Structures are given as structure tokens and as C-alpha cells.
Amino acid sequence: MTKATPAMSMSDFIKAARSGKIFACSFVKRGDGEPRMMVCRTGVKVHLRGGSLPYNAAAHNLLTVWDFTVNGYRQINLDWMLWIKVAGKLWMWNEEEQLFLEPEENSDGA
């Protein structure tokens, strides 16, 4: 009997991210196609300067976060996620299944 691979949907990830907990992620940037990795969290309001975005980030499948590396607000492109690390657990995006999956253990021990 095979063990089911734990999975997390994109909506589960967004719900976890919106809880304000710190997480790491990697995604492909829209502008130049380069991968970006960041350590971030949602819900940071201390650095807001007033005003609002001139567009609806959710409609463009973007998640606004505070990036601890650059100490500024950034947006995660949810369409091109590569991996996330939440509560110390790594999840890899599987495009075919449209889920984050735990990486499979290497059976040969390498």
C-alpha cells in the first residue's frame, strides 16, 4: 500500500499566508522571467504611507507581502510559484496537479 503524498492547494497556501506568519517562497518574476526568492509575511501595516494600489492585485493573481530582505512591500506572482516553505516545511509546486506537494524522499539515499 502506497502512502499518499501530503498536498496543499493554492487557496490553502493563501489562507496560511494571510495569517501573518513568516514564510519563504520562490516564484518567476513577470518582468524578466528570473526566479525570485523571498522571506516575507502578509499583514504588515507599519510602513504604509496612505493611498491604495491603482489596480486590484488579487485580480492579477498577486499577493502583497512585506519582504524582509529588502524591507519593503513586494508582490508574489501566484501564477508562477516554484516552492514555499511554511512552518519549516518545504512544499514544491506541481503544475500538473495544481497543488503544492512535499518533495519525495530520494529512495537511493543520495
C-alpha positions, 0 to 999 in steps of 0.5 A: 500500500502506497502512502499518499503524498501530503498536498496543499492547494493554492487557496490553502497556501493563501489562507496560511499566508494571510495569517501573518506568519513568516514564510519563504517562497520562490516564484518567476518574476513577470518582468524578466522571467528570473526566479525570485526568492523571498522571506516575507509575511502578509499583514504588515501595516507599519510602513504604509504611507496612505493611498491604495494600489491603482489596480486590484492585485488579487485580480492579477493573481498577486499577493502583497507581502512585506519582504524582509530582505529588502524591507519593503512591500513586494508582490508574489506572482501566484501564477508562477510559484516554484516552492514555499516553505511554511512552518519549516516545511518545504512544499514544491509546486506541481503544475500538473496537479495544481497543488503544492506537494512535499518533495519525495524522499530520494529512495537511493539515499543520495 
